[in-house]
Amino acid sequence: MNYYGSRIIIYQDMKNTEIVVLAAGKGTRMKSDLPKVLHKICGKPILHYVLKSAAEVFDCVPYVVVGYQAQKVKDAFKKRDVNFVLQEEQLGTGHAVMQAEPFLSKKDSTIMVLNGDMPLITPSILKSLAQHHKDSKVSATVLTATLSDPKGYGRIVRGRFNELEKIVEQKDASLGELEITEINTGTYCFDSKDLFAALHEVRSENAQHEYYLTDVIAILRKKWKKVAAFCIDDPMSAIGINTKEQLADAEKILCERNGLT
């Protein structure tokens, strides 16, 4: 049994994987001073479910990047086996992952990056993503989904042969790119050395003046590195929580999964 009350199912192929969870944001659309990842579903913080799913697949202590009200997040998980990494300024997802570089850059491993606001992510999705990344022998794999209404999400731009070309954030997308319905879920697998080398080339010349993790994909392609997209059938399992309405919807789904309705 692990800290989350679940039987640990560690897969042999997953043992060379490190987990980085991004949990530094405030979540302004929640209209609350509480850090977004501490809002509760079925009595547990959102972040609990992300860590629980990862713990059922991977035999590693996750690195959780905290920022806004960092101490509150640390206190909420002080009994968990977690490495906390501080992002003092919230300068974007790329900048957040960079905070883990001192701990991970020397490891020859796969780094899975997860968002801390995705309570519906399942162990099977994480295992399938990691396995697809390994089998594809690529530098990066992006977990994607198709939405009828992709508003607010980064778009997956594919090339002539359906290959992953780049990820474009909503605010930086052209009119044509805004029509794309395949979206970036914010979950990735990276070769550790390729990830940190590319992150050093990320710049903040964009609409939000932030360092986007998504820019790593285009940088890797320019270096002739292979990248891939892994599209899942159930987009709701990989969607982050941004509003209290979405929080209520996620709670309903979790209750249905656990037979509580």
C-alpha positions as a Python dict, from the first residue, in 0.01 Angstrom:
ca = {
    (1, 'M'): (0, 0, 0),
    (2, 'N'): (118, 357, -63),
    (3, 'Y'): (40, 690, 103),
    (4, 'Y'): (-275, 720, -104),
    (5, 'G'): (-435, 399, 16),
    (6, 'S'): (-384, 225, -317),
    (7, 'R'): (-191, -84, -408),
    (8, 'I'): (132, 13, -580),
    (9, 'I'): (157, -134, -928),
    (10, 'I'): (508, -54, -1047),
    (11, 'Y'): (578, -149, -1407),
    (12, 'Q'): (929, -264, -1490),
    (13, 'D'): (948, -49, -1803),
    (14, 'M'): (857, 264, -1603),
    (15, 'K'): (1145, 252, -1355),
    (16, 'N'): (1364, 505, -1535),
    (17, 'T'): (1104, 781, -1517),
    (18, 'E'): (1105, 1096, -1304),
    (19, 'I'): (790, 1297, -1236),
    (20, 'V'): (764, 1677, -1231),
    (21, 'V'): (426, 1820, -1127),
    (22, 'L'): (351, 2188, -1195),
    (23, 'A'): (158, 2329, -899),
    (24, 'A'): (280, 2687, -865),
    (25, 'G'): (-16, 2882, -1004),
    (26, 'K'): (-287, 3072, -823),
    (27, 'G'): (-575, 2981, -1051),
    (28, 'T'): (-737, 3322, -1082),
    (29, 'R'): (-1051, 3188, -1248),
    (30, 'M'): (-1130, 2991, -932),
    (31, 'K'): (-1201, 3332, -771),
    (32, 'S'): (-1040, 3223, -447),
    (33, 'D'): (-720, 3301, -256),
    (34, 'L'): (-663, 2930, -204),
    (35, 'P'): (-402, 2777, -438),
    (36, 'K'): (-587, 2600, -718),
    (37, 'V'): (-434, 2260, -644),
    (38, 'L'): (-569, 2271, -286),
    (39, 'H'): (-935, 2302, -385),
    (40, 'K'): (-1103, 1980, -282),
    (41, 'I'): (-1284, 1706, -469),
    (42, 'C'): (-1450, 1433, -263),
    (43, 'G'): (-1267, 1568, 42),
    (44, 'K'): (-918, 1556, -109),
    (45, 'P'): (-711, 1834, -275),
    (46, 'I'): (-694, 1828, -655),
    (47, 'L'): (-320, 1764, -637),
    (48, 'H'): (-380, 1449, -433),
    (49, 'Y'): (-536, 1273, -731),
    (50, 'V'): (-250, 1361, -967),
    (51, 'L'): (9, 1229, -722),
    (52, 'K'): (-202, 921, -653),
    (53, 'S'): (-221, 823, -1021),
    (54, 'A'): (153, 877, -1069),
    (55, 'A'): (236, 675, -755),
    (56, 'E'): (46, 374, -889),
    (57, 'V'): (269, 356, -1197),
    (58, 'F'): (610, 505, -1121),
    (59, 'D'): (861, 408, -854),
    (60, 'C'): (1000, 755, -787),
    (61, 'V'): (951, 1049, -552),
    (62, 'P'): (785, 1327, -756),
    (63, 'Y'): (917, 1681, -781),
    (64, 'V'): (633, 1925, -718),
    (65, 'V'): (695, 2282, -832),
    (66, 'V'): (523, 2526, -596),
    (67, 'G'): (498, 2905, -601),
    (68, 'Y'): (179, 3084, -503),
    (69, 'Q'): (126, 3026, -129),
    (70, 'A'): (392, 2757, -149),
    (71, 'Q'): (393, 2688, 223),
    (72, 'K'): (21, 2603, 222),
    (73, 'V'): (78, 2344, -48),
    (74, 'K'): (378, 2203, 138),
    (75, 'D'): (183, 2183, 462),
    (76, 'A'): (-106, 2003, 292),
    (77, 'F'): (130, 1730, 170),
    (78, 'K'): (388, 1724, 449),
    (79, 'K'): (312, 1360, 523),
    (80, 'R'): (364, 1259, 161),
    (81, 'D'): (690, 1151, 2),
    (82, 'V'): (736, 1458, -220),
    (83, 'N'): (1030, 1674, -330),
    (84, 'F'): (914, 2037, -332),
    (85, 'V'): (1080, 2281, -572),
    (86, 'L'): (1017, 2655, -538),
    (87, 'Q'): (935, 2878, -834),
    (88, 'E'): (967, 3219, -670),
    (89, 'E'): (834, 3408, -972),
    (90, 'Q'): (569, 3252, -1193),
    (91, 'L'): (727, 3315, -1533),
    (92, 'G'): (564, 3034, -1728),
    (93, 'T'): (560, 2657, -1757),
    (94, 'G'): (906, 2638, -1912),
    (95, 'H'): (1049, 2844, -1628),
    (96, 'A'): (868, 2619, -1378),
    (97, 'V'): (1029, 2303, -1515),
    (98, 'M'): (1368, 2476, -1517),
    (99, 'Q'): (1350, 2499, -1139),
    (100, 'A'): (1389, 2120, -1127),
    (101, 'E'): (1701, 2121, -1345),
    (102, 'P'): (1952, 2111, -1056),
    (103, 'F'): (1795, 1786, -936),
    (104, 'L'): (1732, 1612, -1267),
    (105, 'S'): (1970, 1734, -1537),
    (106, 'K'): (2242, 1481, -1455),
    (107, 'K'): (2004, 1188, -1469),
    (108, 'D'): (1973, 995, -1793),
    (109, 'S'): (1600, 938, -1763),
    (110, 'T'): (1255, 1010, -1898),
    (111, 'I'): (1090, 1309, -1735),
    (112, 'M'): (713, 1312, -1727),
    (113, 'V'): (565, 1658, -1671),
    (114, 'L'): (215, 1675, -1526),
    (115, 'N'): (-13, 1960, -1428),
    (116, 'G'): (-124, 1957, -1067),
    (117, 'D'): (-481, 2053, -1160),
    (118, 'M'): (-577, 1734, -1347),
    (119, 'P'): (-761, 1517, -1092),
    (120, 'L'): (-916, 1288, -1356),
    (121, 'I'): (-587, 1169, -1504),
    (122, 'T'): (-566, 791, -1465),
    (123, 'P'): (-276, 553, -1405),
    (124, 'S'): (-358, 376, -1732),
    (125, 'I'): (-321, 699, -1931),
    (126, 'L'): (14, 776, -1767),
    (127, 'K'): (139, 423, -1829),
    (128, 'S'): (25, 431, -2192),
    (129, 'L'): (190, 770, -2250),
    (130, 'A'): (519, 655, -2100),
    (131, 'Q'): (511, 331, -2298),
    (132, 'H'): (433, 513, -2623),
    (133, 'H'): (723, 751, -2558),
    (134, 'K'): (962, 462, -2495),
    (135, 'D'): (845, 257, -2793),
    (136, 'S'): (862, 558, -3029),
    (137, 'K'): (1224, 634, -2930),
    (138, 'V'): (1163, 1009, -2944),
    (139, 'S'): (1293, 1309, -2751),
    (140, 'A'): (946, 1430, -2653),
    (141, 'T'): (590, 1302, -2651),
    (142, 'V'): (288, 1526, -2594),
    (143, 'L'): (-40, 1395, -2457),
    (144, 'T'): (-317, 1540, -2675),
    (145, 'A'): (-695, 1523, -2703),
    (146, 'T'): (-960, 1641, -2946),
    (147, 'L'): (-1226, 1884, -2822),
    (148, 'S'): (-1534, 2015, -3000),
    (149, 'D'): (-1466, 2348, -2828),
    (150, 'P'): (-1087, 2391, -2796),
    (151, 'K'): (-1106, 2752, -2675),
    (152, 'G'): (-838, 2836, -2421),
    (153, 'Y'): (-606, 2546, -2505),
    (154, 'G'): (-280, 2530, -2694),
    (155, 'R'): (-328, 2381, -3043),
    (156, 'I'): (-138, 2087, -3188),
    (157, 'V'): (0, 2191, -3527),
    (158, 'R'): (82, 1900, -3757),
    (159, 'G'): (283, 1898, -4077),
    (160, 'R'): (217, 1761, -4426),
    (161, 'F'): (262, 1400, -4315),
    (162, 'N'): (60, 1439, -3994),
    (163, 'E'): (376, 1470, -3787),
    (164, 'L'): (383, 1694, -3479),
    (165, 'E'): (531, 2026, -3584),
    (166, 'K'): (473, 2260, -3290),
    (167, 'I'): (232, 2368, -3019),
    (168, 'V'): (78, 2714, -3041),
    (169, 'E'): (-80, 2879, -2739),
    (170, 'Q'): (-431, 3023, -2782),
    (171, 'K'): (-316, 3385, -2748),
    (172, 'D'): (-44, 3339, -3011),
    (173, 'A'): (-245, 3134, -3261),
    (174, 'S'): (-338, 3253, -3609),
    (175, 'L'): (-698, 3238, -3728),
    (176, 'G'): (-623, 2913, -3909),
    (177, 'E'): (-457, 2759, -3604),
    (178, 'L'): (-755, 2852, -3389),
    (179, 'E'): (-966, 2617, -3602),
    (180, 'I'): (-757, 2318, -3490),
    (181, 'T'): (-946, 2094, -3246),
    (182, 'E'): (-654, 1879, -3127),
    (183, 'I'): (-525, 2037, -2808),
    (184, 'N'): (-226, 2011, -2579),
    (185, 'T'): (-328, 1868, -2241),
    (186, 'G'): (-12, 1992, -2068),
    (187, 'T'): (122, 1642, -2002),
    (188, 'Y'): (450, 1532, -2160),
    (189, 'C'): (735, 1284, -2161),
    (190, 'F'): (1085, 1413, -2237),
    (191, 'D'): (1435, 1278, -2267),
    (192, 'S'): (1595, 1455, -1970),
    (193, 'K'): (1906, 1583, -2145),
    (194, 'D'): (1718, 1702, -2454),
    (195, 'L'): (1458, 1875, -2235),
    (196, 'F'): (1698, 2089, -2036),
    (197, 'A'): (1915, 2171, -2336),
    (198, 'A'): (1607, 2297, -2520),
    (199, 'L'): (1472, 2488, -2220),
    (200, 'H'): (1784, 2704, -2220),
    (201, 'E'): (1682, 2822, -2567),
    (202, 'V'): (1323, 2913, -2479),
    (203, 'R'): (1249, 3285, -2499),
    (204, 'S'): (958, 3495, -2372),
    (205, 'E'): (870, 3678, -2696),
    (206, 'N'): (501, 3593, -2691),
    (207, 'A'): (166, 3744, -2594),
    (208, 'Q'): (205, 3656, -2226),
    (209, 'H'): (579, 3730, -2202),
    (210, 'E'): (633, 3392, -2042),
    (211, 'Y'): (870, 3102, -2096),
    (212, 'Y'): (649, 2834, -2249),
    (213, 'L'): (731, 2466, -2204),
    (214, 'T'): (544, 2413, -2530),
    (215, 'D'): (821, 2593, -2722),
    (216, 'V'): (1051, 2300, -2647),
    (217, 'I'): (876, 2097, -2919),
    (218, 'A'): (965, 2337, -3202),
    (219, 'I'): (1319, 2378, -3065),
    (220, 'L'): (1373, 2002, -3063),
    (221, 'R'): (1247, 1973, -3420),
    (222, 'K'): (1492, 2241, -3532),
    (223, 'K'): (1764, 2026, -3380),
    (224, 'W'): (1637, 1732, -3588),
    (225, 'K'): (1516, 1552, -3278),
    (226, 'K'): (1210, 1329, -3307),
    (227, 'V'): (889, 1430, -3129),
    (228, 'A'): (550, 1261, -3110),
    (229, 'A'): (189, 1321, -3007),
    (230, 'F'): (-18, 1064, -2822),
    (231, 'C'): (-390, 1139, -2860),
    (232, 'I'): (-630, 988, -2605),
    (233, 'D'): (-994, 895, -2664),
    (234, 'D'): (-1127, 1039, -2338),
    (235, 'P'): (-1038, 1410, -2328),
    (236, 'M'): (-1211, 1468, -1993),
    (237, 'S'): (-949, 1254, -1820),
    (238, 'A'): (-673, 1495, -1919),
    (239, 'I'): (-842, 1832, -1877),
    (240, 'G'): (-728, 2070, -1604),
    (241, 'I'): (-957, 2241, -1352),
    (242, 'N'): (-982, 2617, -1401),
    (243, 'T'): (-1323, 2711, -1258),
    (244, 'K'): (-1548, 2604, -975),
    (245, 'E'): (-1794, 2472, -1233),
    (246, 'Q'): (-1525, 2242, -1371),
    (247, 'L'): (-1441, 2142, -1014),
    (248, 'A'): (-1802, 2033, -960),
    (249, 'D'): (-1804, 1842, -1291),
    (250, 'A'): (-1481, 1661, -1196),
    (251, 'E'): (-1625, 1564, -858),
    (252, 'K'): (-1929, 1413, -1030),
    (253, 'I'): (-1706, 1208, -1262),
    (254, 'L'): (-1489, 1085, -974),
    (255, 'C'): (-1798, 985, -777),
    (256, 'E'): (-1925, 788, -1078),
    (257, 'R'): (-1586, 618, -1117),
    (258, 'N'): (-1590, 515, -751),
    (259, 'G'): (-1951, 401, -756),
    (260, 'L'): (-2069, 673, -521),
    (261, 'T'): (-2364, 788, -732),
}
